[in-house]
Amino acid sequence: MLQSPYSADYAFIGVGSHALQNLYPILQYLGIRLKYICCHSPDKLPSIERRFGVTSTTSLDTILNDSDVKGVFVCTSPQTHYELCSRVIESGKYLFVEKPPCQTSEQLECLIAADIRGMAMVGMQKRYSPLTEMLNKRLSKNEVISYTLSYHTGAYPEGEPFIDLFIHPVDLALYLFGEAEVMAVQRTDRNSASTVQALLSHGNVKCMIELSTAYTWANPKESLHVNTLSGAYCLDQMERLCHYPHPKKIAGVPLDKIGLFTTTEQLLSGRNNFSPLIGNNQLYTQGFFSEIKAFADMVEHSGKNLSPMSSLCHTYKLLTLLKQN
């Protein structure tokens, strides 16, 4: 744990709440060396240098003109991501950007066209979660029938809920089940909150989803229930993955209907809050740890990129269709 496989210099743009609480601790744990931290407020520069022992700056050009910097992390307000991504890609440096990388499908196409060397990674952390990886492997060996997905938070007046919030569950669904066709959708906007309910079709896989900011931030909920021929899976809050085997049948009669089968819950993966190891840390189960590690591996060890800009085309397309209704 005292050694690090990473030796390149990196820069980080942004010192917001998400960056400070979720991303910077992972960089420190992995031993990823920051040479610069950039923010727009000159008043914060002395505090940044004392806290992190790096060079702090308000100048993006200082970072982009430094040949020692191989990779740049961008985690600022979503509305500023597109311009920053464009600048970093143009400089020829590797880019990690928190989602969303931009606000529209047109902007996404511009970023894809600019990233001709494939050096950009989007922080779609659910793709990198160990629970997602485990569920994906199991679904590849089972015939999926349908799934239901719920994503409930409180009101989001400070931004655009579709591109800032709903991108999380929508991207996860498309990552697991492929491109979707919208069969039906209804949207309700009341009291500054949005709720979207939709029927989707991924070929033979059908689903129902509900995305809403009409609930509460005190108890936000996210759940994915997948039904297959052999059993059902439940992914709850990206922290607990369970399997519920379906009963066998005799002459077409389910064994549970005649009392010969007891429903069981198989816990495949879940956080153990008793032992404070990395595998039980929320930053790990949510996928933040693995996505940062994957980016450093891509920069220094030719690692695999699970979330290039081009992989978000279907995500933005579906978000646009859901928002328009």
Secondary structure as UniProt FT lines:
FT   STRAND          9..13
FT   HELIX           17..18
FT   HELIX           19..23
FT   HELIX           24..30
FT   STRAND          33..38
FT   HELIX           42..44
FT   HELIX           45..52
FT   STRAND          55..57
FT   HELIX           60..64
FT   TURN            67..68
FT   STRAND          69..74
FT   HELIX           78..80
FT   HELIX           81..91
FT   STRAND          94..98
FT   HELIX           105..114
FT   TURN            116..117
FT   STRAND          120..123
FT   HELIX           125..128
FT   HELIX           130..139
FT   TURN            140..141
FT   STRAND          144..152
FT   TURN            157..158
FT   HELIX           161..164
FT   TURN            165..166
FT   HELIX           167..177
FT   STRAND          181..190
FT   TURN            191..192
FT   STRAND          193..202
FT   TURN            203..204
FT   STRAND          205..212
FT   TURN            217..218
FT   STRAND          221..228
FT   STRAND          231..236
FT   TURN            237..239
FT   STRAND          240..245
FT   STRAND          249..250
FT   TURN            251..252
FT   STRAND          253..254
FT   HELIX           255..258
FT   STRAND          266..270
FT   TURN            273..274
FT   HELIX           278..280
FT   HELIX           282..285
FT   TURN            286..287
FT   HELIX           288..301
FT   HELIX           309..312
FT   HELIX           313..324
//
